[in-house]
Amino acid sequence: MSTTNESGRLPWYYSIPVFGWIARDLVHGSRDNILYFLVICLTALVLAVKTWGLVALGLTALATVPLMFVILIALTLGK
């Protein structure tokens, strides 16, 4: 599978320092990398709650609201 687009360049998000490395690893690495990424996200959330309290948990929940709307709409449409 090629990561280049029509113009022969890599996608723009591959050039973001930490996110690009993770994105390349998720696309071209093994299936275990997704689990490692989820463990890293959960660990970051636990450390944020430990540092800032329930405010970090509330902001995380607030950030997932658009994703939940998309999931609910997709379920409603039957996709």
Steps between C-alpha positions, in 0.01 A plus 500: 500500500639837405478800731548757228208687350439595134781755495753251639525671839431361844181612677535825697436339838810282468712812550355578846775395743333247736166444326663428163718228645200338666290528183772337286540226757124434512475484119811294428575325829357190660149472641640521854587866447133597531484338842821674607353832385182442703706412809703820455180707471351338810822556695505867395140536615575340838802727550295807402227409750765439765654840429195723438217299650154456355543805277722292269242222492220747425694665218576159352130415505420838344750436221332170411153653457539564122621144451198364686267712284656354187465146636136555598415649160673209324303252711177683426569491126578128521863515392 
